[in-house]
Amino acid sequence: MKIAIVGTGYVGLVSGACFAEMGLEVTCVDIDEKKIENLKNGIIPIYEPGLEALVTHNVNSNRLNFTTRLTDVLQDVQVIFSAVGTPPDEDGSADLKYVLDVARTVGRHITDYVLLVTKSTVPVGTARLVQQAVREELDKRGLDIAFDVASNPEFLKEGDAIKDFMSPDRVVVGVESERARELMTRLYRPFLLNNFRVIFMDIPSAELTKYAANAMLATRISFMNDIANLCELLGADVSMVRQGIGTDARIGSKFLYPGCGYGGSCFPKDVKALLHTGRQYGYELRVLNAVEEVNEMQKHILYRKLLKYYSEPELADKVFAVWGLSFKPNTDDMREAPSLVLIRQLLEAGAWIRVFDPIAMTEARHAIQRQFPHLSSDRIYYATDIYDTVLDTEALFMVTEWKEFRLPSWKVIRRSMKNPLIIDGRNIYERKELEEQGLQYETIGS
């Protein structure tokens, strides 16, 4: 079976490599000529554990190909996945320009039945717009070629995407015809042989499911951050509270970790988009308004904790260390990363910063340059390792919980720092251990 996937970003490239691994002939399409040329030469544009090896293997096996022209493959494929970007507009709505461009291209060039599947995260009602765009182009050609549209939202966690795709806990598919249902069943059956977990539903429900899932996870994070902040006022320990509620089978322990806010390409964008959709239909999603408000406030918490030890004017010309820059471990994604909020606050206070991330240093440098185009290059030092980061610093911020940050030599760190203050934005250390080493330790919620 041959399929095409339009868009070689995170979703498109992971999906293409995984479908190819299951024996499908996959062509990934992107208008970015440089990206396609790099992919043909084995250069992967994103960091995702296991992805480079998977792409290389399937390219060498002639199951995975890359092109800049969707029209070159339209006559050979039965299914086209649209995995193009849907960047947020200023009002929080998703920009569907690229999604509709794909639909129009399909309508202009198909000669036989195809199933056009939206893989991108899109608002409810997008499938109708896609269907309309294809039909309009066919009408211009005076043709009545059968086609279907479907919704197949992705649920991939950055850093664990290969496993999520190859062994999903569920696959959500919105279809309108039995023919589309049969095609999607054939595509996903190899991934789910032992327990076929494709959940078929109407298309609007499938479109909403992705937003609702991410909004629920974001809600759990903001809820725990709110509870953590209350714990500090009450003298309670949020880690104990988390255990107490997480062992309730009705609640569970996942996504109940307090911290310095969520970021990334999904949660912030999807919460905003769902709020926008509600307003379009005259309904205010009040819980999600609070979720977003709490998260924006939480991204300032590390800086607020620093101000317990220094007044703002005292921060000028002092040096601070930051461990972890990407929005979460096992990715180089800097979108909406809490580290960027902290860095902005420190720079605005006149401080100097030393930073380190195991993977995201290049992306972080680009993100910081975009945010501060006139920043002097020596205000931020990009360290070579965790110990280089803390030299002569007044405080260390632990922002992203990479594994290599978990068991550092606190004796070395204590000797290297000017002031032994650790501000832990993810609560990964033991207070007793650090205090025995002569370090001051600040956490979230205790």
C-alpha positions in Angstrom: 0.0 0.0 0.0 1.3 3.5 -0.9 0.6 6.6 1.0 1.8 10.2 1.0 2.4 12.4 4.0 2.5 16.2 3.4 4.7 18.0 5.9 8.0 16.8 7.4 7.8 18.4 10.7 7.5 16.5 14.0 4.3 14.8 13.3 4.8 14.1 9.5 8.3 12.8 9.8 7.6 10.5 12.8 4.4 9.2 11.1 6.2 8.6 7.8 9.1 6.7 9.3 6.8 4.5 11.5 4.4 3.7 8.7 7.4 2.7 6.5 8.7 0.5 9.3 5.5 -1.5 9.0 6.0 -2.1 5.3 4.1 0.7 3.7 5.6 2.6 0.8 5.7 6.2 2.1 6.5 9.4 0.4 7.0 12.5 2.6 6.3 15.8 0.9 7.5 19.3 1.9 7.8 22.5 0.0 11.1 23.3 1.8 13.7 22.2 -0.7 16.6 22.4 1.7 14.8 20.2 4.3 14.0 17.6 1.7 17.5 17.5 0.3 18.8 17.2 3.9 16.4 14.3 4.6 17.5 12.5 1.5 21.1 12.8 2.8 20.1 11.5 6.3 20.1 14.9 8.0 17.1 15.0 10.4 15.7 18.5 11.2 14.5 17.7 14.7 15.8 15.8 17.7 13.7 12.8 18.7 15.2 9.6 20.2 15.4 6.8 17.7 14.1 8.8 14.7 17.3 9.2 12.8 18.0 5.5 12.8 14.4 4.7 11.8 14.5 7.2 8.9 17.9 5.9 7.7 16.8 2.3 7.8 13.6 2.8 5.8 15.3 5.1 3.3 17.9 2.4 2.7 15.1 -0.2 2.4 13.4 2.0 -0.3 10.2 2.3 1.7 10.6 5.9 2.7 11.1 8.6 0.1 11.1 12.4 0.0 9.9 15.0 -2.5 8.9 18.6 -2.8 6.1 17.9 -5.3 2.8 16.3 -4.1 1.6 16.2 -7.7 4.4 13.7 -8.5 2.9 11.0 -6.2 -0.9 11.8 -6.3 -1.6 9.2 -9.0 0.1 6.4 -7.0 -1.3 6.7 -3.5 -4.6 5.8 -1.9 -4.2 7.8 1.3 -2.8 11.3 1.8 -2.0 12.5 5.3 -2.0 16.2 5.8 0.5 17.0 8.6 1.3 20.6 7.8 1.7 23.3 10.4 -1.3 25.2 11.9 0.5 28.1 13.6 -1.6 30.2 16.0 -2.9 33.6 15.0 -2.8 36.5 17.5 -6.3 35.7 18.7 -5.3 32.1 19.4 -7.1 30.5 16.4 -5.3 28.0 14.2 -4.1 29.2 10.8 -5.5 26.7 8.3 -3.7 28.2 5.2 -1.4 25.2 4.7 -4.1 22.7 5.4 -6.3 24.2 2.7 -3.4 24.5 0.3 -3.0 20.7 0.5 -6.7 20.2 -0.1 -6.7 22.5 -3.2 -3.7 20.7 -4.6 -5.4 17.4 -4.2 -8.6 18.7 -5.9 -6.6 20.1 -8.8 -4.7 16.9 -9.6 -6.4 13.7 -8.5 -7.6 11.4 -11.2 -9.0 8.6 -9.0 -10.3 8.0 -5.5 -8.2 9.2 -2.6 -8.7 9.5 1.2 -7.4 12.8 2.5 -6.6 12.5 6.2 -6.0 15.5 8.4 -3.2 14.6 10.9 -2.5 18.2 12.0 -4.3 19.5 15.1 -7.1 21.5 13.7 -10.3 23.1 15.0 -13.7 21.5 14.8 -15.1 22.1 11.3 -11.8 21.9 9.4 -12.8 18.7 7.7 -15.8 20.5 6.1 -13.5 23.2 4.8 -11.1 20.7 3.4 -13.9 18.8 1.7 -15.3 22.0 0.3 -11.8 23.1 -1.0 -11.3 19.7 -2.8 -14.8 19.8 -4.3 -14.4 23.4 -5.5 -11.2 22.4 -7.4 -12.9 19.4 -8.9 -15.9 21.5 -10.0 -13.5 23.9 -11.8 -12.1 20.9 -13.7 -15.7 19.7 -14.5 -15.0 16.3 -12.8 -16.9 14.2 -10.2 -14.1 12.1 -8.7 -15.0 10.3 -5.5 -12.9 11.2 -2.5 -13.2 11.0 1.3 -11.9 13.1 4.1 -11.0 11.9 7.6 -9.6 13.1 10.9 -6.8 11.2 12.6 -5.3 13.4 15.3 -1.9 12.5 16.7 -1.1 11.9 20.3 2.7 11.8 20.2 4.7 12.8 23.2 7.9 14.6 22.3 10.8 12.4 23.5 8.8 9.3 23.3 7.1 9.6 19.9 8.4 6.4 18.2 7.0 4.3 21.0 3.7 6.2 21.0 3.2 5.7 17.3 4.4 2.1 17.1 2.4 1.0 20.2 -0.4 3.5 20.7 -2.8 3.2 23.6 -5.5 4.3 21.1 -5.9 5.6 17.6 -8.7 8.1 17.1 -10.2 8.2 13.6 -13.1 10.3 12.4 -14.7 9.1 9.1 -17.9 9.5 7.1 -17.9 6.5 4.9 -17.3 2.8 5.1 -14.7 3.0 2.4 -12.6 5.4 4.5 -13.1 3.3 7.6 -11.8 0.2 5.8 -8.7 2.0 4.6 -7.9 3.4 8.0 -8.4 0.0 9.5 -5.9 -1.6 7.0 -3.4 1.1 7.8 -3.4 0.7 11.6 -4.1 -3.0 12.1 -0.4 -3.9 12.0 0.3 -1.6 14.9 -2.5 -3.0 17.0 -2.7 -6.7 16.2 -3.0 -8.0 19.7 -5.6 -5.4 20.9 -7.2 -3.4 18.0 -7.7 0.0 19.7 -8.9 2.2 16.8 -11.7 4.3 18.1 -13.9 5.3 15.1 -16.2 8.3 15.5 -17.7 11.2 13.6 -15.2 13.7 12.3 -16.1 16.7 14.5 -15.7 14.5 17.6 -12.3 13.3 16.4 -11.2 16.9 15.8 -12.3 18.0 19.2 -10.8 14.9 21.0 -7.2 16.1 20.4 -7.9 19.5 21.9 -9.8 18.1 24.8 -7.0 15.6 25.6 -4.3 18.3 25.7 -6.5 20.7 27.6 -7.1 18.0 30.2 -3.4 17.3 30.7 -2.7 21.1 30.8 -5.4 21.4 33.4 -3.8 18.7 35.7 -0.5 20.5 35.5 -1.9 23.9 36.3 -4.1 22.4 39.1 -1.0 20.9 40.8 0.9 24.2 40.4 -1.9 26.0 42.1 -1.9 23.5 44.9 1.9 23.7 45.2 1.7 27.5 45.6 -0.9 27.1 48.3 1.3 24.4 50.0 4.0 27.0 50.4 1.7 29.4 52.2 0.3 26.7 54.5 3.6 24.9 55.3 2.5 21.7 53.6 4.6 19.6 51.2 3.2 19.2 47.7 5.0 16.0 47.1 3.1 14.4 50.0 -0.2 15.9 48.7 0.6 14.6 45.3 1.1 11.0 46.6 -2.1 11.3 48.7 -4.3 12.2 45.7 -2.4 10.3 43.0 -3.0 6.9 44.6 -6.7 7.5 44.2 -7.6 5.3 41.2 -10.1 7.8 40.0 -7.3 10.5 39.8 -4.0 8.7 39.1 -0.5 10.1 39.4 0.3 11.1 35.8 0.7 14.8 35.0 0.4 15.7 38.7 3.9 17.0 39.0 4.3 20.7 40.1 6.9 22.8 38.4 7.6 26.0 36.6 4.9 25.8 34.0 4.3 23.8 30.8 5.5 24.8 27.3 6.1 23.2 23.9 4.2 23.2 20.7 1.0 21.6 21.8 -0.4 22.5 25.2 -0.1 26.3 25.0 -1.3 26.4 21.4 -4.2 23.9 21.8 -5.5 25.6 25.0 -5.6 28.9 23.2 -7.3 27.4 20.2 -9.9 25.7 22.2 -10.7 28.9 24.1 -11.0 30.6 20.7 -13.4 28.0 19.4 -15.6 28.3 22.5 -15.8 32.1 22.0 -16.7 31.6 18.4 -19.7 29.7 19.5 -20.6 32.1 22.4 -19.2 29.8 25.1 -16.5 30.8 27.6 -14.4 27.9 28.8 -13.8 29.3 32.2 -11.7 26.4 33.5 -9.3 26.6 30.6 -9.1 30.4 31.1 -7.8 29.7 34.6 -5.5 26.9 33.3 -3.8 29.4 31.0 -3.6 32.1 33.6 -2.0 29.8 36.2 0.5 28.6 33.7 1.6 32.1 32.6 2.0 33.0 36.3 3.9 29.8 37.1 6.6 30.6 34.5 7.6 33.5 36.7 7.9 31.5 39.9 11.7 30.8 39.7 12.5 34.5 39.4 10.1 35.2 42.3 12.0 32.7 44.4 15.3 34.3 43.6 13.9 37.6 44.9 13.6 36.0 48.3 17.4 36.2 48.5 18.2 39.4 46.4 16.4 42.6 45.8 15.9 43.3 42.1 18.5 46.1 42.0 21.1 43.7 43.5 20.8 41.3 40.5 22.6 43.7 38.2 26.0 42.3 37.0 25.5 39.1 39.1 25.9 35.8 37.3 23.3 33.0 37.4 23.3 29.4 36.1 20.5 27.6 34.2 20.3 23.9 33.8 17.9 22.8 31.1 16.5 25.0 28.3 14.1 22.9 26.2 10.5 22.8 27.4 10.9 19.2 28.5 13.6 16.5 28.4 14.4 14.4 25.3 13.7 17.2 22.9 15.3 20.3 21.5 12.0 22.1 21.2 12.2 25.6 22.7 8.7 26.7 21.9 7.0 28.4 24.9 9.9 27.0 27.1 9.8 28.3 30.8 13.6 28.8 30.5 13.0 31.7 28.1 10.8 33.5 30.6 13.4 33.2 33.3 16.2 34.3 31.0 14.2 37.3 29.9 13.7 38.3 33.5 17.3 37.9 34.5 18.5 39.9 31.5 16.0 42.7 32.1 17.4 42.9 35.7 20.9 43.3 34.3 22.2 39.9 35.2 24.7 37.6 33.3 23.7 34.1 32.6 25.5 30.8 32.1 23.3 28.1 30.5 23.5 24.4 29.6 21.2 21.8 27.9 22.3 18.4 26.7 20.5 18.7 23.4 18.9 22.1 22.9 21.9 24.4 22.9 21.6 25.3 19.2 17.9 25.7 19.2 18.2 27.7 22.5 20.7 30.1 20.9 18.4 30.7 18.0 15.4 31.2 20.3 17.3 33.7 22.4 18.6 35.6 19.4 15.1 35.9 18.1 13.7 37.1 21.4 16.7 39.5 22.1 18.0 40.5 18.7 20.2 43.3 20.1 21.6 41.3 23.0 25.3 41.5 23.5 26.8 38.1 22.8 28.7 38.0 26.1 25.6 38.4 28.3 24.8 34.7 27.9 27.5 32.0 28.1 26.7 28.7 26.6 28.5 26.2 28.8 30.1 22.9 27.9 28.7 20.8 30.8 26.8 21.1 34.0 29.9 22.0 36.0 31.1 24.7 33.6 27.6 26.2 34.0 27.9 26.9 37.7 31.3 28.6 37.8 31.3 31.7 40.0 27.5 31.9 40.0 25.1 33.3 42.6 22.4 30.7 42.1 21.6 27.7 40.0 18.2 27.2 38.4 17.2 23.6 37.5 14.5 24.2 34.8 14.3 21.1 32.7 14.7 17.7 34.3 17.2 15.9 32.0 18.5 12.6 33.5 22.1 13.8 33.6 21.1 16.5 36.0 19.8 14.0 38.6 23.0 13.0 40.4 25.6 15.7 40.1 28.6 16.1 42.5 27.2 18.6 45.0 30.7 19.0 46.5 32.1 20.2 43.1 29.1 22.5 42.7 29.4 23.9 46.2 33.1 24.7 45.6 32.4 26.2 42.1 29.6 28.6 43.1 29.9 32.0 44.7 26.7 31.5 46.6 25.3 28.0 47.2 21.7 28.6 46.2 19.8 25.9 44.2 16.4 26.8 42.9 14.8 23.6 41.6 11.9 24.1 39.2 11.1 20.4 39.0 11.5 19.1 42.5 14.0 16.4 41.6 16.5 16.6 44.5 16.4 15.6 48.1 16.5 18.6 50.5 18.4 16.8 53.2 21.2 15.8 50.8 21.7 19.3 49.5 21.5 20.9 52.9 24.1 18.5 54.3 26.4 19.7 51.5 26.0 23.3 52.7 23.6 24.3 49.9 20.4 26.4 50.2 17.6 24.6 48.4 14.4 26.1 47.0 11.6 23.9 45.5 8.1 24.3 44.2 5.4 23.7 46.8 7.4 23.0 50.0 
